[in-house]
Amino acid sequence: MAAITASMVAELRAKTDAPMMECKKALTEAEGDMAKAEELLRVKLGTKAGKAASRVTAEGVIVAYTEGNTGAMLEVNCETDFVTKNDSFLALANAAVKLVALNNPADIAALGELPYTQDGFGPTLEEVRKGLIGKIGENMSFRRFKRVAGGAQIATYLHGTRIGVLVEYEGKATAAKDVAMHVAAMKPVALTSNDVPAELIEKERFGFSAQFSDHACGNSSHLISPFRLRIKVRTK
């Protein structure tokens, strides 16, 4: 059997980004055949991904990408907060959200089938995801995305890694940024008061009626201020 040298292990690691010990084991099993060792690693890392698939991914990040009048936002989940700071995990997330913006996939499954690189060659996003699971040892998944494209401009705001906002606008970028921050902070249910669902307005009106009934006699619904109701709905 061919001797497994440190340079061979380093070369295989450079090609696959797999852990050093996994590279050495693969080369040993392949008797020094680099191509065979690569294939062994691909299968092994894929198997690890399959075993991890059932584990809960309760942590994660939200990433955004804009280009021209197109914007996208994507939630990528993992098992622990530690992995959310991993460079490889973040690179995967940012590459994936760019694919959403540029390719407009129908759903998460379609996103996973897209080539990872823009030249259209090489592994798919799903293959890269599975490979990274094998290397890091944690399950990770793409949960949901939103894409906006049209004639208007796009502003984004990320509050840490947990809250993200896309705003389609016409006008000043600074104002759009302020609006995006306001949306992140207040979570409005609609763009204007006219867009608020009637059932929500009635629910709020009922809530205020109950408050007044504790302090007034008889029917107090006429005491409810439309202005107060409007403020409540807008800031809910």
C-alpha positions in Angstrom: 0.0 0.0 0.0 1.2 3.5 -0.9 2.5 5.6 2.0 0.0 8.3 3.0 2.0 11.5 3.4 1.1 14.8 5.0 1.2 16.6 1.6 -1.4 14.1 0.3 -3.7 14.7 3.2 -3.3 18.5 2.8 -4.1 18.2 -0.9 -7.2 16.2 -0.2 -8.3 18.6 2.4 -7.8 21.5 0.0 -10.0 19.8 -2.5 -12.8 18.7 -0.2 -12.5 21.0 2.9 -13.1 17.9 5.0 -11.4 17.4 8.4 -7.8 16.3 8.4 -8.5 12.9 10.1 -11.3 12.2 7.7 -9.0 12.9 4.8 -6.3 10.6 6.2 -8.8 7.8 6.7 -10.2 8.2 3.2 -6.7 8.1 1.7 -5.8 5.0 3.7 -8.9 3.2 2.6 -8.3 4.3 -1.0 -4.7 3.1 -0.8 -3.4 6.5 -1.8 -5.7 7.0 -4.8 -6.7 10.6 -4.6 -9.8 10.4 -6.9 -11.1 7.4 -5.0 -10.5 9.1 -1.6 -12.5 12.1 -2.8 -15.4 9.8 -3.7 -15.2 8.0 -0.4 -15.4 11.4 1.4 -18.3 12.5 -0.7 -20.3 9.4 0.3 -19.2 9.5 3.9 -20.1 13.2 4.4 -23.4 12.6 2.6 -24.2 9.7 5.0 -23.5 12.0 8.0 -25.9 14.5 6.5 -28.6 11.8 6.3 -28.1 10.9 10.0 -28.3 14.5 11.0 -31.5 15.3 9.0 -33.8 14.3 11.8 -32.2 16.6 14.4 -33.9 19.9 15.3 -32.5 23.1 13.9 -33.7 25.7 16.4 -31.0 28.3 15.8 -30.0 30.1 12.6 -29.6 33.4 10.7 -31.4 35.6 8.3 -29.5 36.9 5.4 -30.3 39.4 2.6 -29.1 40.2 -0.9 -30.1 43.0 -3.3 -29.1 43.7 -6.9 -30.7 46.5 -8.8 -34.5 46.4 -8.2 -34.4 42.8 -6.9 -34.1 41.8 -3.3 -34.2 38.5 -1.4 -34.2 37.3 2.2 -33.5 33.8 3.5 -33.7 32.0 6.8 -31.1 29.3 7.3 -31.3 27.1 10.4 -28.8 25.1 12.3 -28.7 23.3 15.7 -26.6 25.6 17.8 -25.8 29.3 18.1 -22.1 28.4 17.8 -22.5 27.4 14.1 -24.3 30.7 13.3 -20.8 32.3 13.6 -19.0 29.7 11.4 -17.5 31.2 8.3 -18.5 28.2 6.1 -22.1 28.3 7.3 -22.4 32.0 6.7 -20.8 31.6 3.2 -23.4 28.9 2.4 -26.2 31.2 3.7 -25.0 34.2 1.7 -24.5 32.2 -1.5 -28.0 30.7 -1.1 -29.8 34.0 -0.7 -28.0 35.3 -3.8 -29.3 32.3 -5.7 -32.8 33.2 -4.6 -32.5 36.8 -5.9 -30.9 35.9 -9.2 -32.9 32.7 -10.1 -36.3 33.1 -8.5 -36.7 29.5 -7.5 -40.3 28.2 -6.9 -39.6 26.7 -3.5 -36.9 25.4 -1.2 -36.5 22.2 -3.1 -36.0 24.1 -6.4 -33.4 26.3 -4.6 -31.4 23.2 -3.6 -31.2 22.0 -7.2 -29.5 25.2 -8.4 -25.7 25.1 -9.1 -23.8 26.6 -6.2 -21.7 28.7 -8.4 -22.9 31.2 -11.0 -21.1 29.6 -13.8 -23.6 26.7 -13.7 -21.0 24.0 -13.1 -20.0 22.0 -10.0 -22.2 20.8 -7.1 -25.7 22.0 -6.4 -26.6 24.0 -3.4 -28.1 20.9 -1.8 -24.9 18.9 -2.3 -22.9 21.7 -0.7 -25.3 21.8 2.2 -25.0 18.1 2.8 -21.2 18.3 2.5 -21.1 21.1 5.1 -23.2 19.0 7.5 -20.7 16.2 7.2 -17.8 18.5 8.0 -19.4 20.6 10.8 -21.4 17.7 12.3 -24.6 19.7 12.7 -27.8 19.6 10.8 -28.7 22.7 8.8 -31.6 23.6 6.6 -33.1 26.4 4.4 -36.4 27.2 6.0 -38.0 29.9 4.0 -37.3 32.8 1.7 -38.9 35.9 0.2 -38.0 37.6 -3.1 -39.1 41.0 -4.3 -38.5 42.2 -7.9 -40.1 45.1 -9.8 -39.7 48.6 -11.0 -39.1 50.1 -7.5 -35.9 50.2 -5.4 -35.2 47.7 -2.6 -34.0 48.5 0.9 -33.0 45.9 3.5 -32.5 46.0 7.2 -31.1 43.2 9.4 -31.4 43.5 13.1 -28.7 41.1 14.2 -29.3 37.7 12.7 -32.9 37.1 13.8 -35.0 39.9 12.2 -34.9 40.9 8.6 -36.9 43.4 6.5 -37.3 44.0 2.8 -38.9 47.3 1.7 -39.9 48.1 -1.9 -39.8 51.9 -2.3 -39.6 55.0 -4.5 -37.8 58.0 -3.1 -34.9 58.5 -0.8 -32.8 55.6 0.3 -32.3 57.1 3.8 -36.1 57.3 4.3 -36.5 53.7 3.1 -33.9 52.6 5.6 -35.7 54.3 8.4 -39.0 52.6 7.4 -37.3 49.2 7.3 -36.0 49.8 10.8 -39.4 50.9 12.0 -41.0 47.7 10.5 -38.4 45.6 12.3 -39.1 47.3 15.6 -42.9 47.6 15.4 -44.0 44.7 13.1 -46.9 46.6 11.5 -49.7 44.5 10.0 -50.3 46.7 7.0 -48.8 49.5 4.9 -51.6 52.0 5.6 -54.6 52.1 7.9 -56.9 51.3 4.9 -55.1 48.0 4.4 -55.7 46.7 7.9 -58.1 43.7 7.9 -61.6 44.5 9.1 -61.6 41.5 11.5 -58.4 42.9 13.2 -60.1 46.3 13.6 -63.1 44.7 15.1 -61.0 42.7 17.5 -59.2 45.8 18.7 -62.5 47.6 19.1 -63.9 44.8 21.2 -60.8 44.9 23.3 -61.2 48.6 24.0 -64.9 48.1 24.7 -64.0 45.6 27.4 -61.5 48.0 29.0 -64.1 50.8 29.1 -66.8 48.5 30.5 -64.6 48.0 33.6 -64.9 51.7 34.4 -68.1 52.9 32.9 -71.8 51.9 33.0 -73.9 50.8 30.1 -72.7 50.7 26.5 -69.3 52.4 26.3 -68.5 51.6 22.6 -69.2 55.2 21.6 -66.4 56.4 23.9 -63.7 54.6 21.9 -61.5 57.1 20.1 -60.9 56.3 16.4 -57.6 58.0 16.8 -56.6 55.7 19.7 -57.8 52.7 17.8 -55.7 53.7 14.7 -52.6 54.1 16.8 -53.2 50.7 18.4 -53.6 49.0 15.1 -50.6 50.7 13.5 -48.2 49.8 16.4 -49.5 46.3 17.2 
